[in-house]
Amino acid sequence: MQLFRKLMGMAAIATAIAAQPAHAVQLNVTHFGTGMYGVPYVVAKDKGFYDELGIKVDGFLTSAGGGTTVRNLLASELPYGEVALPAAIAAIKQGLPLVIVHSGVASVSDLLWITNKDNESIKNESDLKGKKFGYSSPRSVTDMISTMMLTDKGLTGDVEKVSVGSIGSSLAALRSGAVDITYVLEPVWSKEKDNFRAVFNAADWQPRITQTVGVVDRDFLKKNPDLIKKLIEARRKGVEFIKNNPDQAAESLAKEYKIPLEQAKSAIKTVMEGAGGKYWSDGSFDYEGMEVMLKGLIQVGAVEPGNFNWSEVVEEAYLPEDLRSKGKK
C-alpha cells in the first residue's frame, strides 16, 4: 500500500510538471543504448518531432529490462515509456497501475544465433542435435524463442541449452567452446559480424511476435491524455522516418548511441530486412504477435496458463484513429 501511495504521489508531481511545456522530460525506454528499441525515439528527438508537438525531450532513462524498467518508469516524473511486453504483463498481473497504449517492436529480427567462423557443422535446425545451445537466462525472450523453435522442430531433449547471461558473456562462451551456438542482438551483431558466422535470425522461426509496448500509469493517463497522444504521434513519425530515410536515421542512432555510422546502418538494415520492413510498429497493435509472445511465456513458465483478456490491459483510444483496430480484442 505504501508503494502505491508513493507511486501515486510521484504521478501527481509528474502531472504538474508535464503541464508546463517548457519543462524538459526524459523518456523511459528499455535497453536504451544497447538495443534497437530506442531508435524511433532517438530519431524523433534528433529530427525535432517532439519539439513540433510542444514537448521538450532532453534525454532517455533505461535499465537492463524486465521489472526494473517498469519500476523505474513508475517512479519517474513522466510515468510513460516502452517496456518489454512480458514485463508489462507481469506488472499488470501484480496489480501495478499500468495500461498499454501502443505497440513498440513487432519482430525479433534483432535477435540472431551465431557460431564461430570456422564451425561449419551447423547449417540448419537438424544440425543442432547434440550441440550446446546458448541463451541468456531462464524465462527470457531468448529462452522462450529457442524453446518454441526446438519444440516445433521436434528437437526437445536432443539439444543442451546453456544459460550464458549477457551478450558479452554469450560471445565469451562461444569463443571458449562452452557452447556451439549462441545468441547476439543488434547493434552488437553489426559490430561483431566479421568475427562470427550467423546461423539463424529469430524472425525465421517466429516472424510475428511483439517484443515491446508503450505503457503509462493509469492515473497519469487520465490527467494527461493529450500529452500521451503527442508522445505516441512523435514516435510514429520517428518510425516513418526510419523506413523512408534509413541512412539518415542511422546518423541519429550513431550519434546518440556513440557507435560507428556503418555499425548503425548495418543494424537498421538487419532488423528491417529480417522483419520485412516491419520491425518497429507505428503504434498499432498486432494481437496475433502479442498472442505468440503470451504463448511462449506460458511455455517457459513465465506466465500462468489461462485466459488473458487484452481489452482489460490495452487502451487504443490514444492512438491516431487510423491505427486503431477495426475489431478490437
TAPENOR-V245964 format. One record per residue. N is the residue number from 1. RES is the residue in one letter. SS is DSSP state (H for helix, E for strand, - for the rest). PSI is psi in radians with two decimals (999 if undefined). OMEGA is omega in degrees with one decimal (999 if undefined). Layout:
N|RES|SS|PSI|OMEGA  N|RES|SS|PSI|OMEGA
//
This chain:
1|M|-|-0.70|179.9  2|Q|H|-0.66|178.4  3|L|H|-0.73|-179.9  4|F|H|-0.72|179.2  5|R|H|-0.72|179.7  6|K|H|-0.80|-179.2  7|L|H|-0.70|179.2  8|M|H|-0.62|177.9  9|G|H|-0.72|178.4  10|M|H|-0.64|178.4  11|A|H|-0.64|178.7  12|A|H|-0.71|177.3  13|I|H|-0.74|180.0  14|A|H|-0.66|179.1  15|T|H|-0.78|-179.1  16|A|H|-0.69|-178.4  17|I|H|-0.79|-175.8  18|A|H|-0.38|-179.8  19|A|-|-0.17|-179.8  20|Q|-|1.81|-174.8  21|P|-|-0.48|-176.1  22|A|-|-0.28|-177.5  23|H|-|2.18|179.6  24|A|E|2.42|-178.8  25|V|E|2.85|173.7  26|Q|E|2.44|-177.1  27|L|E|2.48|178.1  28|N|E|2.16|177.3  29|V|E|2.15|-178.2  30|T|-|2.43|178.3  31|H|-|0.56|178.7  32|F|-|2.34|180.0  33|G|-|-0.31|179.5  34|T|-|-0.36|179.5  35|G|-|3.06|-176.2  36|M|-|-0.04|-177.1  37|Y|-|-0.56|-172.4  38|G|-|-0.07|-172.3  39|V|H|-0.76|178.5  40|P|H|-0.59|179.4  41|Y|H|-0.68|176.8  42|V|H|-0.83|-178.8  43|V|H|-0.76|-179.5  44|A|H|-0.66|177.8  45|K|H|-0.84|-175.0  46|D|H|-0.60|-177.3  47|K|-|0.06|173.9  48|G|-|0.29|-177.9  49|F|H|-0.59|175.1  50|Y|H|-0.75|-179.8  51|D|H|-0.71|-179.5  52|E|H|-0.51|-177.6  53|L|-|0.17|175.5  54|G|-|0.39|179.6  55|I|-|2.28|177.6  56|K|E|1.96|178.1  57|V|E|2.10|-177.5  58|D|E|0.12|178.0  59|G|E|-3.03|-174.5  60|F|E|2.55|175.2  61|L|E|2.58|-178.6  62|T|-|3.13|176.7  63|S|-|-3.07|-180.0  64|A|-|0.06|175.4  65|G|-|-3.03|177.9  66|G|-|-2.56|-176.9  67|G|H|-0.46|179.3  68|T|H|-0.76|179.1  69|T|H|-0.73|179.8  70|V|H|-0.81|-179.6  71|R|H|-0.72|177.9  72|N|H|-0.70|179.8  73|L|H|-0.85|-177.5  74|L|H|-0.43|-178.8  75|A|H|-0.05|-177.1  76|S|-|2.90|-177.4  77|E|-|-0.43|174.9  78|L|-|1.65|-173.9  79|P|-|1.05|178.7  80|Y|E|2.59|174.4  81|G|E|-3.09|-179.3  82|E|E|2.19|-177.4  83|V|E|2.89|176.6  84|A|E|2.41|178.8  85|L|H|-0.73|177.3  86|P|H|-0.68|179.4  87|A|H|-0.67|178.8  88|A|H|-0.78|179.4  89|I|H|-0.81|-178.8  90|A|H|-0.75|-179.0  91|A|H|-0.75|-179.9  92|I|H|-0.71|177.8  93|K|H|-0.49|178.3  94|Q|-|-0.07|177.5  95|G|-|0.13|178.4  96|L|-|2.53|-170.9  97|P|-|1.09|-178.3  98|L|E|2.64|172.1  99|V|E|2.50|179.2  100|I|E|2.20|-174.8  101|V|E|-0.26|173.9  102|H|E|2.79|175.4  103|S|E|2.83|-178.1  104|G|-|-1.61|177.0  105|V|E|2.22|-171.7  106|A|-|0.40|-178.4  107|S|-|2.86|173.6  108|V|-|0.54|-178.7  109|S|-|-0.10|174.6  110|D|-|-0.09|-175.7  111|L|E|2.09|-179.6  112|L|E|2.66|170.9  113|W|E|2.32|-171.3  114|I|E|2.88|175.4  115|T|E|3.05|178.4  116|N|E|2.61|-174.7  117|K|-|-0.61|-176.6  118|D|-|0.08|179.4  119|N|-|1.81|-179.7  120|E|-|0.17|-174.1  121|S|-|-0.20|-178.9  122|I|-|1.90|179.4  123|K|-|-0.52|179.9  124|N|-|-3.12|-174.2  125|E|H|-0.66|-177.9  126|S|H|-0.42|179.1  127|D|H|-0.14|-178.8  128|L|H|-0.25|-179.0  129|K|-|2.24|178.8  130|G|-|0.02|-177.8  131|K|-|2.80|174.5  132|K|E|2.15|-168.5  133|F|E|2.00|-176.8  134|G|E|2.39|172.0  135|Y|E|2.95|-171.3  136|S|-|-1.16|-177.0  137|S|-|2.79|179.5  138|P|-|2.43|177.3  139|R|-|0.19|176.9  140|S|-|3.02|176.4  141|V|H|-0.67|178.8  142|T|H|-0.61|175.8  143|D|H|-0.80|-176.8  144|M|H|-0.86|-178.7  145|I|H|-0.78|-178.7  146|S|H|-0.64|177.6  147|T|H|-0.77|179.4  148|M|H|-0.73|-179.8  149|M|H|-0.85|-177.9  150|L|H|-0.64|177.7  151|T|H|-0.81|-179.1  152|D|H|-0.59|-177.4  153|K|-|0.04|179.4  154|G|-|0.52|-176.3  155|L|-|0.04|179.6  156|T|-|2.23|-178.8  157|G|-|-0.31|179.4  158|D|-|-0.15|-177.5  159|V|-|2.34|178.0  160|E|E|1.92|178.1  161|K|E|2.36|-177.4  162|V|E|2.16|176.8  163|S|E|2.09|-174.5  164|V|-|-0.05|175.5  165|G|-|-2.45|-174.9  166|S|-|3.00|179.8  167|I|H|-0.73|178.5  168|G|H|-0.77|177.9  169|S|H|-0.59|178.8  170|S|H|-0.83|-179.7  171|L|H|-0.65|178.1  172|A|H|-0.69|179.0  173|A|H|-0.66|179.0  174|L|H|-0.78|-179.8  175|R|H|-0.68|-175.5  176|S|H|-0.21|-178.6  177|G|-|0.15|178.2  178|A|-|-0.44|174.3  179|V|-|2.77|178.4  180|D|-|-0.47|-178.4  181|I|E|2.52|-178.4  182|T|E|3.08|-174.7  183|Y|E|2.75|170.1  184|V|E|2.71|-179.6  185|L|E|2.69|168.3  186|E|-|2.55|7.6  187|P|-|0.11|179.8  188|V|H|-0.68|-178.6  189|W|H|-0.73|-178.7  190|S|H|-0.39|174.9  191|K|H|-0.60|-171.6  192|E|H|-0.01|-168.3  193|K|-|-0.38|177.4  194|D|-|-0.19|-176.2  195|N|-|-0.22|-176.7  196|F|E|3.13|177.5  197|R|E|2.20|177.2  198|A|E|2.36|179.5  199|V|E|-0.87|-179.3  200|F|E|2.57|164.1  201|N|E|2.31|-176.4  202|A|H|-0.50|179.3  203|A|H|-0.31|174.7  204|D|H|-0.55|-178.8  205|W|H|-0.72|-178.2  206|Q|-|1.51|-175.1  207|P|-|-0.41|179.6  208|R|-|1.87|176.7  209|I|-|2.21|-178.6  210|T|-|2.11|-179.7  211|Q|-|-0.81|-173.3  212|T|E|2.78|178.0  213|V|E|2.78|174.4  214|G|E|2.26|-179.3  215|V|E|2.78|179.5  216|V|E|2.62|174.4  217|D|E|2.30|-174.0  218|R|H|-0.76|-178.5  219|D|H|-0.74|177.9  220|F|H|-0.71|-179.0  221|L|H|-0.74|-179.8  222|K|H|-0.63|-176.5  223|K|H|-0.32|-175.3  224|N|-|0.89|-176.3  225|P|H|-0.68|-177.5  226|D|H|-0.64|178.6  227|L|H|-0.79|-179.9  228|I|H|-0.70|177.4  229|K|H|-0.71|179.9  230|K|H|-0.69|178.7  231|L|H|-0.69|178.1  232|I|H|-0.72|-179.4  233|E|H|-0.72|179.6  234|A|H|-0.71|177.8  235|R|H|-0.71|178.8  236|R|H|-0.74|178.1  237|K|H|-0.63|176.9  238|G|H|-0.75|179.0  239|V|H|-0.78|-179.7  240|E|H|-0.66|179.8  241|F|H|-0.72|179.0  242|I|H|-0.78|-178.3  243|K|H|-0.68|-175.6  244|N|H|-0.41|-175.7  245|N|-|1.09|-173.9  246|P|H|-0.64|-178.9  247|D|H|-0.67|176.8  248|Q|H|-0.65|176.7  249|A|H|-0.64|178.5  250|A|H|-0.60|177.0  251|E|H|-0.74|177.9  252|S|H|-0.75|179.7  253|L|H|-0.83|-178.6  254|A|H|-0.72|-178.3  255|K|H|-0.80|-176.5  256|E|H|-0.71|-177.6  257|Y|H|-0.19|-179.3  258|K|-|0.90|177.1  259|I|-|2.80|178.4  260|P|-|2.57|-178.4  261|L|H|-0.73|-179.0  262|E|H|-0.61|176.1  263|Q|H|-0.74|179.3  264|A|H|-0.75|178.3  265|K|H|-0.77|-178.8  266|S|H|-0.72|-178.7  267|A|H|-0.77|179.0  268|I|H|-0.73|179.3  269|K|H|-0.76|-178.7  270|T|H|-0.88|-175.5  271|V|H|-0.61|-179.5  272|M|H|-0.77|-179.6  273|E|H|-0.71|-179.7  274|G|H|-0.46|-178.5  275|A|-|0.21|-178.4  276|G|-|0.58|179.0  277|G|-|0.07|-174.2  278|K|-|0.75|177.4  279|Y|-|-0.91|177.2  280|W|E|2.17|174.5  281|S|-|2.57|174.6  282|D|-|0.01|-179.1  283|G|-|-0.42|-178.8  284|S|-|2.67|-174.8  285|F|-|2.36|172.0  286|D|-|1.60|-175.3  287|Y|H|-0.50|176.2  288|E|H|-0.77|178.2  289|G|H|-0.55|177.3  290|M|H|-0.65|177.7  291|E|H|-0.63|177.0  292|V|H|-0.77|177.4  293|M|H|-0.79|-179.5  294|L|H|-0.75|178.1  295|K|H|-0.76|179.9  296|G|H|-0.68|179.1  297|L|H|-0.68|177.7  298|I|H|-0.69|-176.8  299|Q|H|-0.59|-179.9  300|V|-|0.12|175.7  301|G|-|0.27|-180.0  302|A|-|-0.40|179.7  303|V|-|2.42|178.4  304|E|-|2.44|177.6  305|P|-|2.76|-178.9  306|G|-|2.97|-178.7  307|N|-|2.44|176.8  308|F|-|2.05|-175.0  309|N|-|1.85|-177.9  310|W|H|-0.55|-177.8  311|S|H|-0.31|178.8  312|E|H|-0.28|-176.3  313|V|-|-0.14|-179.4  314|V|E|2.35|175.5  315|E|-|1.91|-176.1  316|E|H|-0.12|-172.6  317|A|H|-0.31|-176.9  318|Y|H|-0.05|173.1  319|L|-|2.66|168.8  320|P|-|2.53|-171.7  321|E|H|-0.59|-177.7  322|D|H|-0.17|179.0  323|L|H|-0.10|-178.5  324|R|-|2.59|-179.2  325|S|-|2.49|176.4  326|K|-|-0.69|177.8  327|G|-|1.40|-175.9  328|K|-|2.40|180.0  329|K|-|999|999
//
